[in-house]
Amino acid sequence: MKVLIATDKPFAKIAVDGIRKEVEAAGFELALLEKYTEKQQLLDAVADADAIIIRSDIIDAEVIAAAKQLKIVVRAGAGYDNVNLDAATKAGVCVMNTPGQNSNAVAELVFGLLVYAVRNFYNGTSGTELKGKKLGIHAYGNVGRNVARIAKGFGMEVYAYDMYCRDEDIKAEGVEPTCSVKTLYQTCDIISVHIPATAETKQSINAELLEMLPSKAIMVNTARKEVIHEADMVKFMESHPDFKYITDILPANHAEMLEKFPNRYFSTPKKMGAQTAEANINAGIAAAQQIIDFIKNGNEKFRVNK
C-alpha cells in the first residue's frame, strides 16, 4: 500500500517524519513529491499511489484519472475546494479533510491581522483598541470557536452566525447568536469571515451585505477569496472611506486594492492561516492516521464527498 505526500509547499521535516512513522508502522510505503514545478510530475507520481496527502495542491479530474490505484485523498487542512469531488466520487475515491487541526493557527492569525489594522498598520498614527468592540464571527465552526475564545481575552463582545449551528450551542460558549447574517453585519464593528467556498457562498459577501456594516467597520477574511465579491468590495471601499479590509488570501484585484486603499487594505502575499509548525505537524499526522484508519477499518468519519 503506497501513500504519497504530494506538496508543492512541503510540510516541515518534523511533520514528514511524523507522517512516515505512522505510515510505516502500519506496514505501508511512503513516497514524497515536494516542490514540484510541473503538473506532469504530479501525474507521474500518482500513477501507483493508493493514498495521497495534499495541502493546497490541485487534485482535478486529470490527476484522479491518472491515479489508477487511488482509494483516498486527504487534504491536510479544513478547506477542500482544491479537490474535484465529483471526479473522485465517480472514480470511487474517498476524499477527506482534517478539520480542527489548523484552527488555532488561523484564529491567532485573525488577531495578528486585527491588531495591525486597528493600529493603522503601524504607521505612527493613533489607532483604536479591540477591547469593547463587537466581533461578528461569520460561520461558527472549529476556527470560529477559537476566534471566540481569543476574542474574550481581548474583552470583546462576541456574536456569531452559523446556519448549521444551534443557537443554544453558541450561547453555551458565551457567544451571542444572531438570527441572520444580515443582523450579524448590522450589529458588529468587526467581521471575521470563516465560511467555505461553495456554490452557495461564492461572492456572497457582496454590496447588499457590505452595506449593512456600521461606520468604521473592519472585515478580516482568513477563509477563501472566492466568498468575496471583489468588484463590490472595491465600490464599497470607495464609498466608505472609514472601512478596512484585511486578509491572508491575495485577491485577484490586489494591485487595484493596494493602489486605491493603501491605508485601509492589507493582504499577505500567500495564504498564512495554517503556516505554523504546530498546525503543519497536526494536520499532516492527522491525515496519515485517517488514511490508515480508512484502509484498515473503513472509517469514513471525515469524508467530504458522497
Backbone torsions as a table, in degrees:
resi	resn	phi	psi	omega
1	MET	NA	122.9	-174.4
2	LYS	-110.3	125.4	176.7
3	VAL	-107.8	123.5	-179.7
4	LEU	-106.1	128.8	167.7
5	ILE	-95.3	112.4	-179.7
6	ALA	-114.6	101.3	-173.7
7	THR	-135.3	112.3	172.1
8	ASP	-61.9	-44.6	171.9
9	LYS	-100.3	102.3	-171.5
10	PRO	-63.7	153.8	166.5
11	PHE	-66.0	158.4	170.9
12	ALA	-63.6	152.5	-177.6
13	LYS	-56.5	-39.5	-178.9
14	ILE	-64.3	-32.6	176.6
15	ALA	-69.7	-43.8	178.6
16	VAL	-61.9	-41.2	178.6
17	ASP	-61.8	-39.8	178.7
18	GLY	-67.3	-40.3	176.8
19	ILE	-63.5	-45.5	-179.5
20	ARG	-58.7	-43.0	-179.5
21	LYS	-59.9	-44.3	179.8
22	GLU	-64.8	-47.0	-175.3
23	VAL	-66.0	-47.4	-176.9
24	GLU	-71.5	-32.1	176.8
25	ALA	-64.5	-26.3	178.6
26	ALA	-84.7	-3.6	179.3
27	GLY	88.0	14.7	-179.8
28	PHE	-100.2	165.7	177.2
29	GLU	-100.6	141.2	177.8
30	LEU	-111.9	133.1	175.5
31	ALA	-124.1	148.2	-177.6
32	LEU	-119.8	134.8	168.0
33	LEU	-130.9	104.3	-175.6
34	GLU	-119.9	147.2	175.2
35	LYS	52.5	37.7	179.7
36	TYR	-71.4	150.7	-173.3
37	THR	-112.8	-14.7	-179.3
38	GLU	-133.0	147.0	-179.3
39	LYS	-61.9	-32.0	-178.4
40	GLN	-60.6	-32.3	177.4
41	GLN	-62.6	-40.0	177.8
42	LEU	-68.1	-43.1	179.6
43	LEU	-60.3	-40.4	178.4
44	ASP	-67.6	-40.4	-175.1
45	ALA	-69.5	-31.7	-176.5
46	VAL	-83.0	-8.0	-173.0
47	ALA	-53.8	-38.1	-178.2
48	ASP	-118.5	21.4	-179.1
49	ALA	-88.0	137.4	174.5
50	ASP	-91.6	-25.2	-179.2
51	ALA	-146.7	148.4	-179.8
52	ILE	-131.9	134.3	171.2
53	ILE	-109.2	127.7	-179.1
54	ILE	-129.8	170.4	170.8
55	ARG	-114.8	-99.9	178.3
56	SER	-96.9	12.7	-176.6
57	ASP	-68.5	145.9	-176.1
58	ILE	-87.6	117.6	174.5
59	ILE	-110.6	91.1	-177.7
60	ASP	-98.2	-173.2	-176.9
61	ALA	-61.4	-35.5	-179.9
62	GLU	-65.3	-42.2	178.8
63	VAL	-65.4	-44.3	179.6
64	ILE	-62.8	-39.4	178.9
65	ALA	-65.7	-31.2	-179.1
66	ALA	-78.1	-18.8	-176.7
67	ALA	-96.4	78.8	-172.5
68	LYS	-63.7	-26.7	-178.0
69	GLN	-99.2	1.5	-169.4
70	LEU	-65.1	133.5	179.3
71	LYS	-116.2	-31.1	-174.8
72	ILE	-153.9	141.7	171.5
73	VAL	-121.4	130.1	175.9
74	VAL	-120.1	122.1	174.5
75	ARG	-85.8	116.1	179.6
76	ALA	-76.5	88.3	-175.9
77	GLY	152.5	-177.9	-176.8
78	ALA	-86.9	-48.4	-177.3
79	GLY	-71.8	148.0	-178.9
80	TYR	-141.5	22.4	179.7
81	ASP	-72.1	-3.2	175.7
82	ASN	-88.6	3.6	177.8
83	VAL	-115.8	132.5	177.2
84	ASN	-78.7	98.6	-174.7
85	LEU	-67.7	-37.9	-179.7
86	ASP	-63.1	-45.3	179.4
87	ALA	-63.5	-39.1	179.2
88	ALA	-64.2	-44.9	-179.6
89	THR	-61.7	-44.5	179.8
90	LYS	-62.6	-30.9	-179.7
91	ALA	-88.8	0.3	-179.8
92	GLY	74.0	27.9	-178.2
93	VAL	-102.3	130.3	176.2
94	CYS	-82.0	134.9	175.8
95	VAL	-117.6	132.0	178.2
96	MET	-130.0	159.5	166.5
97	ASN	-117.4	-177.3	179.0
98	THR	-124.8	70.4	-174.0
99	PRO	-61.1	139.1	175.5
100	GLY	93.3	-20.5	-174.5
101	GLN	-70.7	-30.2	-179.2
102	ASN	-103.4	3.3	-167.3
103	SER	-61.4	-45.8	-178.7
104	ASN	-66.4	-38.1	179.3
105	ALA	-61.1	-44.9	179.5
106	VAL	-65.7	-42.9	-178.9
107	ALA	-62.3	-41.4	177.8
108	GLU	-64.5	-37.1	177.5
109	LEU	-62.8	-38.3	177.9
110	VAL	-51.1	-45.8	-175.9
111	PHE	-79.5	-26.4	171.0
112	GLY	-62.2	-43.5	178.4
113	LEU	-68.6	-40.0	-177.8
114	LEU	-66.1	-44.0	178.7
115	VAL	-62.2	-40.6	177.0
116	TYR	-58.8	-41.6	-177.5
117	ALA	-72.1	-48.2	-175.9
118	VAL	-69.5	-20.6	174.9
119	ARG	-95.0	23.8	174.5
120	ASN	55.4	42.9	176.1
121	PHE	56.5	30.1	177.6
122	TYR	55.0	42.5	-177.5
123	ASN	-91.6	6.9	176.8
124	GLY	96.0	-8.3	179.2
125	THR	-91.7	166.2	-178.5
126	SER	-75.2	129.0	179.9
127	GLY	-107.1	-151.9	178.2
128	THR	-130.2	178.2	179.7
129	GLU	-112.6	158.6	176.8
130	LEU	-82.2	-26.7	-178.8
131	LYS	-57.5	130.4	178.1
132	GLY	86.0	-10.1	179.3
133	LYS	-78.4	154.7	178.4
134	LYS	-94.4	116.7	-179.3
135	LEU	-102.1	126.1	177.1
136	GLY	-106.1	123.3	-179.3
137	ILE	-100.1	112.5	-177.3
138	HIS	-91.2	92.1	-176.2
139	ALA	100.3	114.0	-172.2
140	TYR	-104.8	63.5	176.8
141	GLY	-97.3	-150.3	-177.9
142	ASN	-59.8	-46.0	179.7
143	VAL	-68.3	-45.8	-179.5
144	GLY	-55.6	-40.4	179.6
145	ARG	-65.2	-38.8	177.2
146	ASN	-69.4	-36.1	175.4
147	VAL	-60.9	-44.3	179.2
148	ALA	-60.9	-43.4	-179.6
149	ARG	-59.2	-45.6	-178.5
150	ILE	-70.8	-38.0	-179.1
151	ALA	-59.6	-37.9	178.5
152	LYS	-61.4	-35.5	177.5
153	GLY	-65.2	-27.9	176.5
154	PHE	-82.7	-6.5	-178.5
155	GLY	78.7	29.5	179.8
156	MET	-89.8	155.1	169.6
157	GLU	-86.2	125.7	-171.0
158	VAL	-112.6	127.5	176.8
159	TYR	-122.0	157.9	179.2
160	ALA	-149.7	149.5	170.9
161	TYR	-131.9	129.6	176.1
162	ASP	-154.1	116.3	-175.8
163	MET	-66.8	-15.6	-177.6
164	TYR	-104.9	0.5	-177.3
165	CYS	-113.3	130.6	-177.8
166	ARG	-68.7	142.5	180.0
167	ASP	-56.4	-40.8	-177.8
168	GLU	-65.0	-30.4	177.9
169	ASP	-72.4	-35.9	176.6
170	ILE	-68.5	-45.3	179.5
171	LYS	-61.4	-36.2	-178.4
172	ALA	-61.1	-21.2	179.8
173	GLU	-101.1	16.7	175.6
174	GLY	75.1	25.2	-179.6
175	VAL	-119.5	143.7	-178.4
176	GLU	-91.3	116.5	177.9
177	PRO	-76.4	151.4	174.0
178	THR	-114.0	154.4	-173.6
179	CYS	-78.3	-16.6	-179.7
180	SER	-155.4	162.6	177.3
181	VAL	-67.0	-32.9	178.4
182	LYS	-63.8	-41.2	178.0
183	THR	-62.7	-39.6	178.0
184	LEU	-58.3	-46.8	-177.0
185	TYR	-70.0	-33.9	178.3
186	GLN	-70.0	-30.0	-171.4
187	THR	-86.2	-33.7	-163.5
188	CYS	-103.9	145.7	176.7
189	ASP	-75.8	-31.9	-176.2
190	ILE	-131.5	134.0	176.0
191	ILE	-115.1	128.1	174.9
192	SER	-110.1	118.1	-171.9
193	VAL	-92.7	128.0	-179.4
194	HIS	-138.0	20.9	178.9
195	ILE	-79.6	145.8	176.6
196	PRO	-76.1	165.0	176.0
197	ALA	-89.6	104.1	177.7
198	THR	-127.5	175.0	178.2
199	ALA	-57.9	-33.2	-178.3
200	GLU	-79.5	-30.0	-172.6
201	THR	-99.5	-17.1	-177.9
202	LYS	-60.4	127.8	-178.6
203	GLN	60.0	21.0	-178.8
204	SER	-75.3	-22.3	175.1
205	ILE	-87.6	89.2	-169.8
206	ASN	-120.7	-169.8	-176.2
207	ALA	-57.5	-43.8	-177.9
208	GLU	-58.0	-44.2	-178.5
209	LEU	-74.4	-43.1	-179.3
210	LEU	-60.3	-35.3	-178.7
211	GLU	-67.1	-13.6	177.5
212	MET	-75.1	-19.8	-172.7
213	LEU	-68.8	145.7	176.1
214	PRO	-74.2	172.9	177.8
215	SER	-66.0	152.6	178.7
216	LYS	61.8	28.4	-179.7
217	ALA	-76.0	159.4	175.8
218	ILE	-130.8	137.4	172.6
219	MET	-119.3	131.3	174.4
220	VAL	-118.8	126.1	-176.5
221	ASN	-118.1	109.3	174.3
222	THR	-116.4	22.4	-178.7
223	ALA	-97.3	-94.9	-179.2
224	ARG	-140.8	142.7	-179.2
225	LYS	-68.2	-27.4	-176.4
226	GLU	-64.5	-19.4	-178.4
227	VAL	-77.8	-12.6	179.5
228	ILE	-95.3	130.6	170.9
229	HIS	-81.4	99.1	-167.7
230	GLU	-66.3	-36.4	177.9
231	ALA	-65.1	-41.0	177.9
232	ASP	-66.1	-36.0	178.7
233	MET	-62.0	-43.4	179.1
234	VAL	-60.8	-47.7	-178.9
235	LYS	-62.6	-39.9	179.6
236	PHE	-64.9	-43.2	-179.6
237	MET	-68.3	-30.8	176.8
238	GLU	-66.3	-37.5	-177.1
239	SER	-93.8	-6.0	179.1
240	HIS	-130.2	82.9	-173.1
241	PRO	-69.1	-3.2	178.5
242	ASP	-105.2	6.2	-179.0
243	PHE	-92.4	141.4	177.6
244	LYS	-122.0	142.4	177.2
245	TYR	-127.5	124.8	-179.4
246	ILE	-131.0	143.9	-172.9
247	THR	-157.6	161.1	171.7
248	ASP	-112.4	18.6	175.3
249	ILE	-123.2	110.4	-175.7
250	LEU	-60.1	117.3	179.3
251	PRO	-67.6	157.6	176.9
252	ALA	-62.8	-29.6	-179.7
253	ASN	-103.0	36.1	-176.9
254	HIS	-54.6	-46.2	-177.0
255	ALA	-60.6	-42.6	178.6
256	GLU	-64.4	-44.4	-179.9
257	MET	-61.6	-43.5	-178.1
258	LEU	-66.5	-39.3	179.9
259	GLU	-68.5	-42.4	-175.5
260	LYS	-81.6	-33.1	-172.6
261	PHE	-130.6	55.9	-174.0
262	PRO	-63.1	-23.3	-178.8
263	ASN	-104.1	5.6	-177.7
264	ARG	-134.0	2.1	-178.2
265	TYR	-134.6	138.9	175.2
266	PHE	-149.1	137.1	172.1
267	SER	-136.3	139.3	171.7
268	THR	-69.4	154.9	-178.6
269	PRO	-63.5	-29.1	178.7
270	LYS	-145.2	168.0	-178.1
271	LYS	-61.7	126.7	-172.1
272	MET	-117.5	-7.0	-171.7
273	GLY	-52.7	-44.5	-176.1
274	ALA	-98.6	10.6	-174.5
275	GLN	-85.3	64.9	170.2
276	THR	-131.7	156.0	179.8
277	ALA	-60.8	-40.6	-176.9
278	GLU	-66.1	-46.5	-179.7
279	ALA	-64.6	-39.9	177.9
280	ASN	-56.0	-49.0	-178.7
281	ILE	-68.3	-49.5	-176.3
282	ASN	-58.1	-48.5	-176.5
283	ALA	-68.3	-40.1	-179.5
284	GLY	-64.7	-46.8	-179.6
285	ILE	-68.7	-38.0	176.3
286	ALA	-60.7	-40.6	178.8
287	ALA	-60.5	-44.5	179.8
288	ALA	-63.6	-43.7	-179.1
289	GLN	-64.4	-38.0	179.3
290	GLN	-67.9	-37.7	177.1
291	ILE	-62.8	-47.0	-178.8
292	ILE	-62.2	-44.8	-179.4
293	ASP	-65.3	-36.1	178.7
294	PHE	-68.1	-47.6	-176.5
295	ILE	-69.4	-40.6	-176.2
296	LYS	-84.3	-34.5	-172.2
297	ASN	-121.6	-5.2	-179.4
298	GLY	73.4	17.7	-177.9
299	ASN	-71.8	118.8	-178.2
300	GLU	-113.7	27.3	-173.4
301	LYS	-51.5	-41.4	-174.2
302	PHE	-103.4	20.4	179.3
303	ARG	-65.6	137.7	-178.2
304	VAL	-116.4	-7.3	175.2
305	ASN	-111.2	157.6	-176.4
306	LYS	-84.1	NA	NA
